Amino acid sequence: MRNNYEYIDPDYTYTDPKTGVLRNLADITDSDGLLFFESAAVVKRAKELETQPITVQNTGTLLDIHRYLFQDVYHWAGQKGTVEISKQGKPFFLTVYFDKGFVYIDTLVVGYRKIDRAEKSQLAGHLAVLLDSINYLHPFRV
């Protein structure tokens, strides 16, 4: 199954009006071509992060990681999204609430740091909530 994002971009700020494909640094207008290009670029950058990781401090770090991974594909990599998106018909967090969502996730990160590392089940539960919250917030365009 393919990851299929739907962009609600009435002004075509981020998408090509003819194809609906995200505008990108390579000027690719074919969705399969962009998927291939994006995948190759992100895999290359992810491998670099294996040797030079970015330590997560807060939600700002998430933007830094996104910028690093997608820098070769999109000029807006690492910036908060400004259009509503959904994936397979399920909407992500509304952009007008991003700031509140960032504050919430920052509190989850602070809470995570306070957990005794010996408490494996508590750590796992907290990380699951953190990951789910970050995924739902999804402050990026991709």
C-alpha positions in Angstrom: 0.0 0.0 0.0 1.3 3.4 -1.0 1.4 6.4 1.3 -1.1 8.8 -0.3 -1.3 12.3 1.1 -4.1 14.6 0.1 -3.3 18.3 0.2 -6.0 20.9 0.7 -4.1 23.7 -1.1 -6.7 25.9 -2.8 -4.1 28.6 -3.8 -1.7 25.9 -5.1 1.0 27.4 -2.9 2.7 24.0 -2.4 1.2 21.8 -5.2 1.2 21.9 -9.0 -2.3 23.0 -10.1 -2.3 20.5 -13.0 -1.0 17.4 -11.2 -1.5 18.0 -7.5 2.1 16.9 -7.0 4.1 18.9 -4.4 6.4 21.5 -5.8 9.9 20.4 -5.3 13.5 21.4 -5.9 13.9 19.0 -8.9 10.8 20.3 -10.6 9.3 16.8 -10.8 5.6 16.9 -11.7 5.0 13.1 -11.7 4.0 11.6 -8.4 5.9 8.3 -9.0 9.0 10.2 -10.0 8.8 12.5 -6.9 8.3 9.5 -4.7 11.4 7.9 -6.1 13.5 11.1 -5.9 12.3 11.9 -2.3 12.9 8.3 -1.1 16.5 8.3 -2.4 17.3 11.7 -1.0 15.8 10.9 2.4 17.5 7.6 2.7 20.9 9.2 1.9 20.3 11.9 4.6 19.0 9.3 7.1 22.2 7.3 6.7 24.2 10.5 7.5 22.1 10.9 10.7 23.2 7.4 11.8 26.8 8.7 12.2 25.9 12.3 13.2 22.6 12.1 15.0 20.5 15.1 16.0 19.6 14.9 19.7 16.0 15.7 20.3 15.6 18.5 22.8 12.1 19.7 22.0 9.7 20.1 19.1 12.0 22.6 17.5 14.4 19.7 17.0 11.7 17.9 15.1 11.8 20.7 12.6 15.6 20.5 12.4 15.4 16.8 11.7 12.7 17.3 9.0 14.9 20.1 7.4 17.9 17.8 7.4 16.0 14.8 5.9 14.1 16.7 3.2 16.6 19.6 2.4 17.4 18.2 -1.1 13.7 17.8 -2.0 11.7 20.8 -0.8 12.5 24.4 -0.2 10.2 24.5 2.8 11.8 21.5 4.5 11.8 22.0 8.3 9.1 24.6 8.2 5.7 24.3 9.8 3.0 23.4 7.3 0.5 26.1 6.3 -2.0 23.9 4.5 -4.3 21.2 5.8 -3.3 17.7 4.8 -4.7 14.2 5.3 -3.4 10.8 4.7 -5.8 8.2 3.2 -8.7 10.4 4.1 -7.7 10.9 7.8 -6.8 14.5 8.6 -3.8 15.5 10.6 -3.8 18.2 13.3 -5.1 21.5 12.0 -2.4 24.1 11.3 -4.1 26.8 13.5 -3.4 24.6 16.6 0.2 23.8 15.9 1.6 26.1 18.6 -0.6 24.4 21.2 0.4 21.0 19.9 4.1 21.9 20.1 3.6 23.0 23.8 1.9 19.7 24.6 4.6 17.6 23.0 7.3 19.6 24.7 5.6 18.7 28.1 5.7 15.0 27.0 9.4 15.3 26.3 10.0 16.9 29.7 8.0 14.1 31.3 10.0 11.5 29.5 13.2 12.9 30.9 11.9 12.5 34.4 11.2 8.8 34.1 13.6 6.5 35.9 15.4 4.6 33.1 15.0 1.3 35.1 11.2 1.6 34.7 11.1 0.0 31.2 7.3 -0.4 31.0 6.8 3.2 32.0 9.4 4.4 29.5 7.8 2.3 26.7 4.3 3.6 27.5 5.5 7.2 27.6 7.4 6.9 24.3 4.3 5.3 22.7 2.2 8.3 23.7 4.9 10.7 22.5 5.3 9.0 19.1 1.5 8.9 18.6 1.2 12.6 19.5 4.0 13.6 17.2 2.5 11.5 14.4 -0.9 13.1 14.9 0.5 16.6 15.1 2.5 16.1 11.9 3.5 19.8 11.5 5.0 19.2 8.1 3.7 19.2 4.6 4.9 15.6 4.0 
